Amino acid sequence: MRKVLPVLTLLFVAATASAFDSEAWLARRAQMAREALELRAAYSNCVARLTAPAEDLAVPVEHFPDGAVKVLIRAKRAQFFLDTGHVWGEGVIVREFDPNGEVVSSLYAESCVVDRDRKCGWAEGAAKAVHGRTTVEGVGIYFSFSEEFVTISSNVVIRSEEMKLKGVKL
């Protein structure tokens, strides 16, 4: 029995380790880094092209199959760029809902650009993302709703009531 447990443990570790494809993740991570750079450039492009932003705007970005809103953007000021599919906004709140209408995650940004097709964006200046009881905030944030991913460029603060770290000495 003593020799069976280490073998079973090794098989379990090998089976669970193969479930995560690190090469695929690194490739996807590299693609998201490129998206972040593209969106930073798109942000600058949108700001240069601003003409008459709408005030106090609320726009659904994505819907569930039954038509209920899945992602909603609210902004104090916003402008759509139909040629690129981007939405620029100031005083932005992006909320993602579950099928019951409960908020799953939120993003608060001083100013940002959202790519409606790719469901991702770049927040210029201070921003905060909240998912459950975890909050990340900082300056210069790339976010992807489809990948449930956030990258913060600087002044990073992370708060989580859900994270449990074993063996970490502070």
DRENPA-3360 file (N, C-alpha, C; in nm, 2 decimals, always signed):
BEGIN
1 = MRKVLPVL = +0.08/-0.12/+0.00/+0.00/+0.00/+0.00/+0.09/+0.13/+0.00 ~ +0.20/+0.12/+0.07/+0.29/+0.24/+0.08/+0.34/+0.28/-0.06 ~ +0.36/+0.18/-0.14/+0.42/+0.21/-0.28/+0.31/+0.25/-0.37 ~ +0.19/+0.21/-0.35/+0.07/+0.24/-0.43/+0.04/+0.39/-0.42 ~ +0.04/+0.45/-0.30/+0.00/+0.59/-0.28/+0.09/+0.68/-0.36 ~ +0.23/+0.67/-0.35/+0.31/+0.76/-0.43/+0.28/+0.75/-0.58 ~ +0.26/+0.63/-0.63/+0.23/+0.61/-0.77/+0.10/+0.67/-0.81 ~ +0.00/+0.65/-0.73/-0.13/+0.72/-0.76/-0.12/+0.87/-0.75;
9 = TLLFVAAT = -0.04/+0.92/-0.66/-0.02/+1.06/-0.65/+0.05/+1.12/-0.77 ~ +0.15/+1.05/-0.82/+0.22/+1.08/-0.94/+0.13/+1.08/-1.06 ~ +0.05/+0.98/-1.07/-0.05/+0.97/-1.18/-0.15/+1.09/-1.18 ~ -0.19/+1.12/-1.06/-0.29/+1.23/-1.04/-0.22/+1.37/-1.08 ~ -0.10/+1.39/-1.03/-0.03/+1.51/-1.07/-0.01/+1.52/-1.22 ~ +0.03/+1.41/-1.28/+0.06/+1.41/-1.42/-0.07/+1.43/-1.50 ~ -0.18/+1.37/-1.45/-0.31/+1.39/-1.52/-0.36/+1.54/-1.51 ~ -0.35/+1.60/-1.40/-0.39/+1.74/-1.38/-0.30/+1.83/-1.45;
17 = ASAFDSEA = -0.17/+1.80/-1.45/-0.07/+1.89/-1.51/-0.09/+1.90/-1.66 ~ -0.14/+1.79/-1.73/-0.16/+1.79/-1.87/-0.28/+1.87/-1.91 ~ -0.37/+1.90/-1.81/-0.49/+1.97/-1.84/-0.46/+2.12/-1.87 ~ -0.35/+2.17/-1.82/-0.31/+2.31/-1.85/-0.21/+2.31/-1.96 ~ -0.23/+2.37/-2.07/-0.14/+2.38/-2.18/-0.06/+2.51/-2.17 ~ +0.05/+2.51/-2.11/+0.13/+2.64/-2.09/+0.17/+2.70/-2.22 ~ +0.20/+2.63/-2.33/+0.23/+2.69/-2.46/+0.11/+2.76/-2.51 ~ -0.01/+2.70/-2.50/-0.13/+2.77/-2.55/-0.15/+2.90/-2.47;
25 = WLARRAQM = -0.14/+2.89/-2.34/-0.16/+3.01/-2.26/-0.06/+3.12/-2.29 ~ +0.07/+3.08/-2.31/+0.17/+3.19/-2.34/+0.14/+3.25/-2.48 ~ +0.10/+3.17/-2.57/+0.06/+3.22/-2.70/-0.06/+3.32/-2.69 ~ -0.16/+3.28/-2.61/-0.27/+3.36/-2.60/-0.24/+3.49/-2.52 ~ -0.15/+3.48/-2.42/-0.10/+3.59/-2.35/-0.03/+3.69/-2.44 ~ +0.05/+3.64/-2.53/+0.12/+3.72/-2.62/+0.03/+3.80/-2.71 ~ -0.08/+3.73/-2.75/-0.18/+3.79/-2.84/-0.25/+3.90/-2.76 ~ -0.28/+3.88/-2.63/-0.35/+3.98/-2.55/-0.26/+4.10/-2.53;
33 = AREALELR = -0.13/+4.08/-2.52/-0.03/+4.19/-2.51/-0.03/+4.27/-2.64 ~ -0.04/+4.21/-2.75/-0.05/+4.28/-2.88/-0.18/+4.36/-2.89 ~ -0.29/+4.30/-2.84/-0.42/+4.37/-2.83/-0.41/+4.49/-2.75 ~ -0.34/+4.48/-2.63/-0.33/+4.60/-2.54/-0.26/+4.71/-2.61 ~ -0.15/+4.68/-2.69/-0.08/+4.78/-2.76/-0.16/+4.84/-2.87 ~ -0.24/+4.76/-2.94/-0.33/+4.81/-3.04/-0.44/+4.90/-2.98 ~ -0.49/+4.86/-2.87/-0.59/+4.95/-2.80/-0.54/+5.08/-2.75 ~ -0.41/+5.08/-2.70/-0.35/+5.20/-2.66/-0.34/+5.30/-2.77;
41 = AAYSNCVA = -0.30/+5.25/-2.89/-0.30/+5.33/-3.01/-0.44/+5.37/-3.05 ~ -0.53/+5.28/-3.04/-0.67/+5.32/-3.08/-0.73/+5.43/-2.98 ~ -0.69/+5.42/-2.86/-0.73/+5.52/-2.76/-0.68/+5.66/-2.81 ~ -0.55/+5.67/-2.84/-0.50/+5.80/-2.89/-0.57/+5.84/-3.02 ~ -0.60/+5.75/-3.11/-0.66/+5.78/-3.23/-0.80/+5.83/-3.20 ~ -0.88/+5.77/-3.11/-1.01/+5.81/-3.08/-1.01/+5.95/-3.02 ~ -0.92/+5.98/-2.93/-0.91/+6.11/-2.87/-0.89/+6.22/-2.97 ~ -0.80/+6.19/-3.07/-0.77/+6.28/-3.17/-0.89/+6.31/-3.26;
49 = RLTAPAED = -0.98/+6.21/-3.28/-1.09/+6.22/-3.37/-1.22/+6.27/-3.30 ~ -1.22/+6.30/-3.17/-1.34/+6.33/-3.10/-1.40/+6.46/-3.16 ~ -1.53/+6.45/-3.18/-1.60/+6.57/-3.23/-1.71/+6.62/-3.13 ~ -1.81/+6.54/-3.11/-1.92/+6.58/-3.02/-1.97/+6.46/-2.94 ~ -1.89/+6.43/-2.83/-1.93/+6.31/-2.75/-2.07/+6.32/-2.69 ~ -2.15/+6.21/-2.68/-2.28/+6.21/-2.62/-2.26/+6.22/-2.47 ~ -2.36/+6.27/-2.40/-2.35/+6.28/-2.25/-2.44/+6.17/-2.19 ~ -2.40/+6.12/-2.07/-2.47/+6.03/-1.99/-2.53/+5.91/-2.08;
57 = LAVPVEHF = -2.44/+5.83/-2.12/-2.48/+5.73/-2.22/-2.47/+5.59/-2.15 ~ -2.56/+5.50/-2.19/-2.56/+5.36/-2.15/-2.59/+5.28/-2.27 ~ -2.49/+5.19/-2.30/-2.49/+5.11/-2.42/-2.46/+4.96/-2.39 ~ -2.55/+4.87/-2.43/-2.52/+4.73/-2.42/-2.42/+4.69/-2.52 ~ -2.32/+4.61/-2.48/-2.21/+4.57/-2.57/-2.23/+4.42/-2.61 ~ -2.29/+4.34/-2.52/-2.31/+4.20/-2.55/-2.44/+4.16/-2.48 ~ -2.51/+4.06/-2.55/-2.64/+4.01/-2.50/-2.63/+3.86/-2.48 ~ -2.71/+3.80/-2.39/-2.73/+3.66/-2.38/-2.82/+3.61/-2.49;
65 = PDGAVKVL = -2.83/+3.48/-2.52/-2.92/+3.44/-2.63/-3.06/+3.48/-2.61 ~ -3.11/+3.49/-2.49/-3.25/+3.53/-2.47/-3.27/+3.68/-2.48 ~ -3.16/+3.76/-2.52/-3.18/+3.90/-2.54/-3.14/+3.99/-2.42 ~ -3.13/+3.93/-2.30/-3.09/+4.00/-2.18/-2.95/+4.06/-2.20 ~ -2.92/+4.17/-2.13/-2.79/+4.24/-2.14/-2.69/+4.16/-2.06 ~ -2.57/+4.13/-2.13/-2.46/+4.06/-2.06/-2.35/+4.16/-2.02 ~ -2.32/+4.25/-2.11/-2.22/+4.36/-2.08/-2.28/+4.49/-2.12 ~ -2.27/+4.59/-2.02/-2.32/+4.72/-2.04/-2.22/+4.83/-2.01;
73 = IRAKRAQF = -2.20/+4.92/-2.10/-2.11/+5.04/-2.08/-2.19/+5.16/-2.04 ~ -2.16/+5.23/-1.93/-2.21/+5.36/-1.90/-2.10/+5.46/-1.90 ~ -2.13/+5.58/-1.95/-2.02/+5.68/-1.95/-2.08/+5.82/-1.94 ~ -2.01/+5.90/-1.87/-2.05/+6.05/-1.86/-2.05/+6.11/-1.99 ~ -1.94/+6.08/-2.07/-1.93/+6.12/-2.21/-1.87/+6.01/-2.29 ~ -1.93/+5.99/-2.41/-1.88/+5.88/-2.50/-1.91/+5.91/-2.65 ~ -1.83/+5.85/-2.73/-1.84/+5.87/-2.87/-1.81/+5.73/-2.94 ~ -1.90/+5.70/-3.04/-1.88/+5.57/-3.11/-1.81/+5.60/-3.24;
81 = FLDTGHVW = -1.72/+5.51/-3.28/-1.65/+5.52/-3.40/-1.69/+5.40/-3.48 ~ -1.79/+5.42/-3.57/-1.85/+5.30/-3.64/-1.75/+5.24/-3.74 ~ -1.65/+5.32/-3.79/-1.56/+5.26/-3.88/-1.46/+5.16/-3.82 ~ -1.44/+5.18/-3.69/-1.34/+5.09/-3.62/-1.41/+4.99/-3.52 ~ -1.53/+5.02/-3.48/-1.60/+4.94/-3.38/-1.56/+4.98/-3.24 ~ -1.49/+5.09/-3.22/-1.45/+5.14/-3.09/-1.55/+5.23/-3.03 ~ -1.55/+5.23/-2.90/-1.63/+5.33/-2.82/-1.53/+5.39/-2.72 ~ -1.52/+5.53/-2.73/-1.44/+5.60/-2.64/-1.53/+5.66/-2.53;
89 = GEGVIVRE = -1.48/+5.66/-2.41/-1.56/+5.72/-2.30/-1.48/+5.78/-2.19 ~ -1.55/+5.87/-2.12/-1.49/+5.93/-1.99/-1.59/+5.90/-1.88 ~ -1.54/+5.88/-1.76/-1.63/+5.85/-1.65/-1.70/+5.72/-1.68 ~ -1.63/+5.61/-1.71/-1.68/+5.49/-1.76/-1.70/+5.38/-1.65 ~ -1.82/+5.32/-1.66/-1.84/+5.20/-1.58/-1.89/+5.09/-1.68 ~ -1.81/+4.98/-1.68/-1.85/+4.86/-1.77/-1.89/+4.75/-1.67 ~ -2.01/+4.70/-1.69/-2.06/+4.59/-1.60/-2.09/+4.47/-1.68 ~ -2.05/+4.35/-1.63/-2.09/+4.22/-1.69/-2.19/+4.16/-1.59;
97 = FDPNGEVV = -2.30/+4.11/-1.65/-2.40/+4.04/-1.57/-2.41/+3.89/-1.60 ~ -2.47/+3.82/-1.50/-2.50/+3.68/-1.52/-2.64/+3.67/-1.58 ~ -2.68/+3.55/-1.62/-2.82/+3.54/-1.68/-2.93/+3.59/-1.59 ~ -2.91/+3.59/-1.46/-3.01/+3.64/-1.37/-3.01/+3.79/-1.35 ~ -2.92/+3.86/-1.41/-2.91/+4.01/-1.40/-2.82/+4.05/-1.29 ~ -2.75/+3.96/-1.22/-2.66/+4.00/-1.11/-2.53/+4.04/-1.17 ~ -2.46/+4.15/-1.11/-2.33/+4.19/-1.16/-2.23/+4.09/-1.13 ~ -2.15/+4.04/-1.23/-2.04/+3.95/-1.21/-1.91/+4.02/-1.20;
105 = SSLYAESC = -1.89/+4.12/-1.28/-1.76/+4.20/-1.28/-1.79/+4.34/-1.32 ~ -1.71/+4.43/-1.28/-1.72/+4.57/-1.32/-1.58/+4.63/-1.34 ~ -1.58/+4.73/-1.43/-1.46/+4.81/-1.45/-1.50/+4.96/-1.44 ~ -1.42/+5.03/-1.36/-1.44/+5.18/-1.35/-1.32/+5.25/-1.40 ~ -1.34/+5.34/-1.49/-1.22/+5.41/-1.56/-1.24/+5.55/-1.58 ~ -1.14/+5.63/-1.56/-1.14/+5.77/-1.59/-1.18/+5.79/-1.73 ~ -1.11/+5.72/-1.82/-1.12/+5.73/-1.96/-1.08/+5.60/-2.03 ~ -1.15/+5.55/-2.13/-1.11/+5.43/-2.19/-1.16/+5.42/-2.33;
113 = VVDRDRKC = -1.11/+5.32/-2.40/-1.17/+5.28/-2.53/-1.20/+5.13/-2.53 ~ -1.31/+5.09/-2.58/-1.36/+4.95/-2.58/-1.38/+4.91/-2.73 ~ -1.32/+4.79/-2.76/-1.34/+4.73/-2.89/-1.46/+4.64/-2.88 ~ -1.57/+4.68/-2.94/-1.70/+4.60/-2.92/-1.69/+4.46/-2.98 ~ -1.61/+4.45/-3.09/-1.60/+4.32/-3.16/-1.52/+4.22/-3.08 ~ -1.41/+4.26/-3.03/-1.32/+4.17/-2.95/-1.36/+4.17/-2.80 ~ -1.45/+4.25/-2.76/-1.49/+4.25/-2.62/-1.37/+4.28/-2.52 ~ -1.29/+4.38/-2.56/-1.18/+4.41/-2.47/-1.16/+4.56/-2.48;
121 = GWAEGAAK = -1.07/+4.61/-2.40/-1.05/+4.76/-2.40/-0.92/+4.80/-2.33 ~ -0.90/+4.93/-2.34/-0.78/+4.99/-2.27/-0.83/+5.11/-2.19 ~ -0.80/+5.11/-2.06/-0.84/+5.22/-1.97/-0.71/+5.31/-1.95 ~ -0.72/+5.43/-1.99/-0.61/+5.53/-1.97/-0.64/+5.60/-1.84 ~ -0.53/+5.62/-1.77/-0.54/+5.69/-1.64/-0.58/+5.58/-1.53 ~ -0.64/+5.63/-1.42/-0.68/+5.54/-1.31/-0.80/+5.46/-1.35 ~ -0.79/+5.33/-1.30/-0.90/+5.24/-1.33/-0.91/+5.14/-1.22 ~ -1.02/+5.07/-1.21/-1.04/+4.97/-1.11/-1.13/+4.86/-1.17;
129 = AVHGRTTV = -1.09/+4.73/-1.15/-1.17/+4.62/-1.20/-1.21/+4.54/-1.07 ~ -1.34/+4.50/-1.07/-1.39/+4.42/-0.96/-1.45/+4.29/-1.01 ~ -1.41/+4.18/-0.95/-1.47/+4.05/-0.99/-1.50/+3.98/-0.86 ~ -1.62/+3.96/-0.82/-1.65/+3.89/-0.70/-1.60/+3.98/-0.58 ~ -1.52/+3.92/-0.50/-1.47/+4.00/-0.38/-1.32/+4.03/-0.41 ~ -1.28/+4.03/-0.53/-1.14/+4.07/-0.57/-1.14/+4.20/-0.65 ~ -1.05/+4.29/-0.61/-1.04/+4.42/-0.67/-0.90/+4.44/-0.71 ~ -0.88/+4.48/-0.84/-0.75/+4.52/-0.89/-0.76/+4.67/-0.94;
137 = EGVGIYFS = -0.66/+4.75/-0.90/-0.67/+4.89/-0.95/-0.53/+4.93/-0.99 ~ -0.52/+5.04/-1.07/-0.40/+5.09/-1.11/-0.41/+5.19/-1.22 ~ -0.31/+5.22/-1.29/-0.31/+5.31/-1.40/-0.27/+5.24/-1.53 ~ -0.35/+5.26/-1.63/-0.33/+5.19/-1.76/-0.37/+5.05/-1.75 ~ -0.49/+5.01/-1.78/-0.54/+4.88/-1.77/-0.59/+4.83/-1.90 ~ -0.54/+4.71/-1.94/-0.60/+4.63/-2.05/-0.70/+4.53/-1.99 ~ -0.82/+4.52/-2.05/-0.91/+4.42/-2.00/-0.98/+4.35/-2.11 ~ -1.01/+4.22/-2.09/-1.08/+4.14/-2.18/-1.19/+4.06/-2.11;
145 = FSEEFVTI = -1.31/+4.09/-2.15/-1.42/+4.02/-2.09/-1.43/+3.88/-2.14 ~ -1.40/+3.85/-2.27/-1.41/+3.72/-2.32/-1.30/+3.63/-2.26 ~ -1.19/+3.68/-2.22/-1.08/+3.60/-2.16/-1.08/+3.61/-2.00 ~ -1.17/+3.70/-1.95/-1.17/+3.72/-1.81/-1.03/+3.75/-1.76 ~ -0.97/+3.85/-1.82/-0.83/+3.88/-1.80/-0.81/+4.04/-1.79 ~ -0.72/+4.07/-1.70/-0.68/+4.21/-1.67/-0.53/+4.23/-1.66 ~ -0.47/+4.33/-1.73/-0.33/+4.36/-1.71/-0.33/+4.51/-1.67 ~ -0.25/+4.53/-1.56/-0.23/+4.67/-1.51/-0.09/+4.72/-1.54;
153 = SSNVVIRS = -0.07/+4.84/-1.60/+0.06/+4.89/-1.63/+0.14/+4.94/-1.51 ~ +0.08/+5.01/-1.42/+0.15/+5.07/-1.31/+0.06/+5.10/-1.19 ~ +0.12/+5.13/-1.08/+0.05/+5.16/-0.95/-0.05/+5.06/-0.92 ~ -0.01/+4.93/-0.92/-0.10/+4.82/-0.90/-0.13/+4.80/-0.75 ~ -0.26/+4.78/-0.73/-0.31/+4.74/-0.60/-0.41/+4.63/-0.62 ~ -0.39/+4.52/-0.54/-0.48/+4.40/-0.55/-0.53/+4.37/-0.41 ~ -0.67/+4.36/-0.40/-0.73/+4.33/-0.28/-0.82/+4.21/-0.31 ~ -0.81/+4.10/-0.22/-0.90/+3.99/-0.24/-0.93/+3.92/-0.11;
161 = EEMKLKGV = -1.06/+3.90/-0.09/-1.11/+3.83/+0.02/-1.12/+3.68/-0.01 ~ -1.10/+3.64/-0.14/-1.12/+3.50/-0.18/-0.99/+3.43/-0.19 ~ -0.88/+3.50/-0.20/-0.75/+3.43/-0.23/-0.69/+3.37/-0.10 ~ -0.65/+3.25/-0.11/-0.58/+3.18/+0.00/-0.45/+3.13/-0.04 ~ -0.34/+3.18/+0.03/-0.21/+3.14/-0.01/-0.15/+3.05/+0.10 ~ -0.11/+2.94/+0.06/-0.05/+2.85/+0.16/+0.11/+2.86/+0.16 ~ +0.17/+2.86/+0.27/+0.31/+2.86/+0.28/+0.38/+3.00/+0.25 ~ +0.30/+3.10/+0.24/+0.35/+3.23/+0.20/+0.39/+3.31/+0.33;
169 = KL = +0.51/+3.35/+0.34/+0.55/+3.43/+0.46/+0.56/+3.58/+0.42 ~ +0.50/+3.66/+0.49/+0.50/+3.80/+0.46/+0.59/+3.88/+0.56;
% end
